């Protein structure tokens, strides 16, 4: 064989080898990656040919697949779209599964999860079209509706938990959106809706209850500081704290006032219990300095700060800042400086106090069932941590009750029901805007529901937009629905 023919043979052989290697790599190494790409039309068509599992609240579907009467065969439907949008998420032919359970439990809903392996074998043998699993949620429809109606057109979030188990009873984020517009088979309209939602400055697709921007907690964080004080053994509810009209931050000339410029007590001293009741800024700034950043950080961590939770959607970890100077430590005592939280975390703090100091891991999916309604997975309540002792929980509960009966949270009171709570008004930015907070639980003697309410600042001028005025009435509606269910 002459040299040119040998060279040509080598080139042809190399080309066939490259083709063989590339084909093998694509079929075996990249197969899963290519199949799972959101824009893979073949995968989408395959998924649409299946009966995607339903998502149920109290036995009623809040997401289901129905016959579409077109080439895609099935369409996702959300009967109460806006009310549960941030729990369900959306399932779109163009954009795939996104947000909420549609994304985090996509494998179960589509029927590809390993939990359904044996079910798939049976379907293969019998020729049955594969179906996804059904998810039964912990949400209570009456509490969810009460939270949504009470929050109304305001931007913010509401989270309600069963403090005994961690079950999420309500999770509302406003503004919301209708996932039906993304599930439509009118693909041009879907693209327009997608662009409109993603270009909306109010971020309606963001679940403010667990993700998105973290918020300064303001005075609801005083519960964490008070817990640290009581757990230290150096303070009791009747311990006297320094509480002057204005407190000069350490090593600065900056003066911290109380809300409205009012004094916390006739003298420059106020008890820890009264500091919680009237939400005294100066005494808690002083107390934070006495405790130190490490003690407060440790106490925050025991409530769940810094932990990455899956409910099963990811919850953005709340944070207590590090490397603080003395002035900054004082500001964290009133939930300012760089303390940042989710409403879920704030609800967990109240739930732990309500549950004798034990933090339960929050969860949204109660039961997973196959197409024959057999239970294939059931969530068992899990303890996350013992944040405080039962004695500390009892003392904090009494303080929080006084907030409702004779303090800043009277707007959350319920007739003939003992309510424990704490208000907060958290300033942010440089223009004086502030978010309104409330957290608490009821009945205080035998808690059934814990709640956190966040209302984002309506404007730069927040006069009157305090936690006691804005957030407490919303919490009242949610707590009332919870104790009357």
Secondary structure by P-SEA (a helix, b strand, c coil): ccaaaaaaaaaaaaaaaaaaaaaaaaaccaaaaaaaccccaaaaaaaaacccbbbbcccccccccccccccccbbbbbcccccccccccccccccccccccccccccccccccccaaaaaaaaaaacccbbbbbbbbcccaaaaaaaaaaacccccbbbbcccccccccccccccccccccccccaaaaaaaaaaaaaacccccccccccccccccccccaaaaaaaaaaaacccccccccccccccccccccbbbbccccccccccccccaaaaaaaccaaaaaaaaaaacaaaaaaaaaaacccccccccccccbbbbbccccaaaaaaaaaccccccccaaaaaaaaaaaaaccccccccccccccccccccccccccccccccccaaaaaaaaaaaaaaaacccccccccccbbbbbbbbbbbccccbbbbbbcccccccccccccbbbbbccccccccccccccccaaaaaaaaaaaaac
